Amino acid sequence: MNKPSVLFVCVKNGGKSQMAAGLMRKAAGDQVNVYSAGTKPGDAVNALSAETLLEVGVDLTGETPTLIDPQLVRDVDLVVTLGSEAKVDPVAGTDFENWDTDEPSERGIDGIERMRLVRDDIAARVDALATRLATR
């Protein structure tokens, strides 16, 4: 049986998609092939994202933003876009879903507290997805 595969996508691939990928690796271990990419990748992983993940045992050291690969989109089982800005054209044979993640800055919450709330929202979604993928 082939392992399920998921690609997490945001615009810069420096925050939310990196968080989702790191959290999925923690939740699913080697039971899921996990990838992340951006539609317009930035230069580095967001330092606050990385810091909040370290608080829950996920280390993003060595991760770098990566441009989305159209072949990877075709090869994975599921593409998850995080937020409303990243757009990925649908491909036959690949499932797509969008996670409209919490955006605490809209409520005036910034800095490390914002990133913790974003992390916790993504972690809950990742845990539910890991459970779903394990029962495929």
C-alpha positions in Angstrom: 0.0 0.0 0.0 1.3 3.4 -0.9 1.7 6.1 1.7 -0.6 9.0 1.3 1.1 12.3 0.3 0.2 15.9 1.0 1.5 19.2 -0.2 0.9 22.3 1.9 0.9 25.6 0.0 0.9 29.2 1.0 2.2 32.3 -0.8 5.7 32.7 0.7 6.2 29.2 2.1 7.8 30.8 5.1 5.0 30.5 7.7 1.8 28.7 7.5 2.7 26.0 5.0 6.0 25.3 6.7 4.1 25.1 10.0 1.6 22.7 8.6 4.3 20.4 7.1 6.3 20.3 10.3 3.2 19.6 12.4 2.1 16.8 9.9 5.5 15.2 10.1 5.2 15.2 13.9 1.6 13.9 13.9 2.0 11.2 11.2 5.6 10.3 11.4 6.7 8.4 8.4 3.1 7.3 7.5 2.6 10.3 5.2 4.9 11.9 2.6 4.8 15.6 3.4 5.8 18.5 1.3 5.4 22.3 1.4 5.8 25.0 -1.2 4.9 28.6 -2.0 3.4 30.3 -5.0 5.8 33.2 -4.6 8.4 31.9 -2.0 10.2 34.3 0.3 13.8 34.2 1.4 13.5 32.4 4.7 11.2 30.7 7.1 9.4 33.1 9.4 11.4 33.2 12.7 8.3 33.5 14.9 6.7 30.5 13.1 9.9 28.5 13.7 10.0 29.6 17.4 6.4 28.7 18.1 6.9 25.2 16.5 10.0 24.6 18.7 7.7 25.2 21.7 5.8 22.0 20.6 8.8 20.0 19.6 9.0 20.7 15.8 12.3 22.0 14.5 12.3 23.8 11.1 16.0 24.3 11.1 17.3 23.7 7.6 13.9 24.3 5.9 13.8 26.9 3.1 11.0 28.4 1.1 10.5 26.4 -2.1 8.6 27.3 -5.3 5.6 25.0 -6.0 6.4 22.3 -8.5 3.6 21.5 -11.0 4.8 17.8 -11.2 4.6 17.5 -7.4 1.0 18.9 -7.6 0.1 16.1 -10.0 2.0 13.4 -8.0 0.6 14.0 -4.5 -2.8 12.8 -3.2 -3.8 16.1 -1.6 -2.9 19.7 -2.0 -3.9 22.0 1.0 -3.7 25.7 0.5 -3.5 27.8 3.6 -5.3 31.1 3.6 -7.1 32.8 0.7 -4.1 34.3 -1.1 -2.3 31.1 -2.5 -3.9 29.9 -5.7 -3.2 26.5 -7.2 -4.9 25.4 -10.4 -6.8 22.1 -9.9 -5.3 19.0 -11.5 -7.2 15.8 -12.3 -6.4 13.0 -10.0 -5.3 15.3 -7.1 -7.6 16.3 -4.3 -7.6 19.9 -3.2 -8.8 21.7 -0.1 -8.4 25.2 1.3 -7.9 26.0 5.0 -9.0 29.5 5.8 -6.8 29.7 8.8 -7.2 32.0 11.8 -5.7 35.4 11.3 -5.3 37.0 14.7 -3.8 40.2 13.3 -7.3 41.0 12.1 -8.2 41.2 15.8 -5.2 43.3 16.7 -3.1 40.3 18.0 0.5 40.4 16.7 3.9 39.0 17.4 4.6 35.7 19.1 1.0 35.5 20.5 -0.4 35.8 16.9 1.9 32.9 15.7 0.9 30.7 18.6 -2.8 31.1 17.7 -2.0 30.4 14.1 0.1 27.3 15.1 -2.7 26.0 17.3 -5.3 26.4 14.5 -3.1 24.7 12.0 -2.2 21.9 14.5 -5.9 21.1 15.1 -6.5 20.9 11.3 -3.3 18.8 10.8 -4.3 16.3 13.5 -7.7 15.9 11.9 -6.1 15.4 8.5 -3.6 12.9 9.8 -6.4 10.9 11.2 -8.3 11.0 7.9 -5.2 10.0 6.0 -4.5 7.1 8.3 -8.0 5.6 7.5 -7.7 5.8 3.8 
